[in-house]
Amino acid sequence: MVILAFVYVLIGLFFEGHYFVHSSINGISASAETALNMQRKIIERLEEYELSIVAEGEKVERLDADELGINKDISLEYLESMLREQNGLLWGYYLIVGKQYMCDDFISCDMSKVQRKVDGLACVENKNPIKAKSATVKYSKGKFEAVEEVYGTEVDLEQLSQEICKKVRTLTTELDLRRDGCYRQPTYTSDCAEMKELLEVLNRYLDTEITYTIGHKREMISRDIIGSWLYGNDVCQPEFDEDAMITFVSEMSKKYDTFGRNKHIQTRYGVDVTVPGGNYGWLIDKDKEIAQLKKDIVTGDVITRDFTYRYSAASHGKNDYGRSYIEINKTAQRLFLIMDGEVVLETPVVTGKANPECDTPVGAYRITYCERNATLRGDDYVTPVSFWMPFCGNIGLHDATWQAAFGGTRYLDGYGSHGCVNLPLSAAETIYSYVSTGFPVLIYDLPGTETTDEHTQ
């Protein structure tokens, strides 16, 4: 034991002036070498050093020590300082685990020279490199799948310069642009955590079931349609394709909107009349409907609902105005208030004067609001009324106590309004008690129903 200990110590004393076995300095073997021998060894390696840069397609370009501006002034003092810090008695431990010295400044290159050489490399000057592309997603056969990333051949100049310096520090003789990550890399790969999460979210969104109920009709949004609305953005997050959703909602609008479209009415005169479109009918609110669809899809429930409307009507049936409405025959100067298909009020009226500025427009309208004790104002009048029910801008239904009579041809004889429908006070009060915002008003002309009968209040 004494002899073994003595031998161990002697070997330890040897390693006070020599580097440990299995040791290296910046990648160069230093096993049992003195500092002076290591200096010579490193200088010799530097003199003959050449770095081969392997590009895609096994194209090789070479840079020697001078072109890289490698520092050849290897400090003996620095090498000796490493030996002084070495505890020779630990030689047995380092015989097993090895000892690696690495100093970034010990062997270095001139970065300005490196960058100039990098700029002139054929792989860098390539005018048509393949661009790296991150993995994306696509919808196919009822689910979203990953589309694999593309590894391009566009060199990352900063990364290449850094990798060259790393290779020089360890005097490694080859740099492979692909293996050493010197091409610009795709941000997201098909098997990265972000892509897996994106696929999970998108496929969960596809499970949403949305069914529209439009009266007795049903409109189901298929899985394929929802799939066409979704994609993954540049930062691997789920996104909605606004244009695709607008196209869909616009198609639904064309199919189900009745706003501004002609109405057909079975008049009290036994004649079917087409009433021109006005401001009455169903009108899908596209922005709100798209926002609701997004919310529904993210929630992922089984959803049954109607569209989100900007304007609504009474019915989704044949006649969207339903069975309760105001019918006005402008030719006969007659108004009918119909509730649930039954006439509850019939009254003569006075409509607008027969000129373009004051004519009461025919069409299908909705009552905008109802107001008691309003004051009507125009360019040449200020008129208080007890019951005010506008339906087309500043044109509406109201009492007109200043009218001596109603009906007949008064609207043609100079007693017409500025466009409003003038009513007897009692009739205005009755109508006001039945109607509310959105109540339909259908106005039409019906030649052959003219009358000269006038009715006083």
C-alpha angles and dihedrals in degrees: 000000000000091000092048091049091048091051091048091053092048090053088047090055088052090056091052084078100027134057117254121267110264091026127131139187115217089337096311116119112251099174110158091341126142120232091253093051090048091052091054092044093052093046091050090051091048092051092057097033118131127169118214115206112204115202130189111297093032093281108159129202122182133212122189129208094268094050089052094046092233116189108243097178097101110188114232089193091059092049091049091049089058090053092049090055090051117099104217094202089068091065091109092056094047090046085070104035100028127221124251123191118197125179120174093204098042096078110019142155134222105263093202090056092045092052092048091051091046091054090055098049115117091230089057095044091054104130095199108041120166107256117231113241128196119234114271136190132246134189114236133159096349101317145065119254133184120257107213121249123253120235106210137195099238107126120230099222096198093048092047092052091049093048092050090054091049091052091048093051090058094032089236108171101211135054117186110200093209099041095042094049099245095139118084106268130221110256094223129031129201092253100041119119093247092055093047090051091048092053091048092052096045093048090049089053089054090063091068113114115205122180123178118213111204104177105295092343126096128206117186122196107225126223089246092056092050088047090055090056096055136074141146118258129220092278094050096257127134115259137181121234100233094191093053091048092048089052091052095047090046089054090050089048092054090048101045109019115106097173112127093004125125117271128210120219134185097221127215085249093066094250127117110232132188110225114205117243117270130158098307126104146056115315121178114224098228098195094048092043091054090047090051092048090054091050092048093050094048090048089051098206132141100264131190117180147125124260121279105256134204090197126017134197136207100260145014089213131101092295112038092202090067125204099313119070147116115260118198123187101198092189093056093035089231132139127198124192107206122191120185090343096309127107108239096170136023119182141161116245142188115230131188126309114271097258132097094253097052107023115128106239120237116227146091112293142170126227105253096203141325123242135180122218097005128170117227116209132193139157092282106017146055110191129177117214132183098219123032123182112166119193107167114036107291092348116100151128119288144147116269110196090171091068111098091204143355136225127020114079099317092121088058095043098064099274097096123124131244087265103300125116106249115212137189109258095247092049092049090051092050093048091047090055092056107037135069139174111315096022109149122249117191117193124183145158119239114184113214095039096087116136136186095205113120124195124205121217 
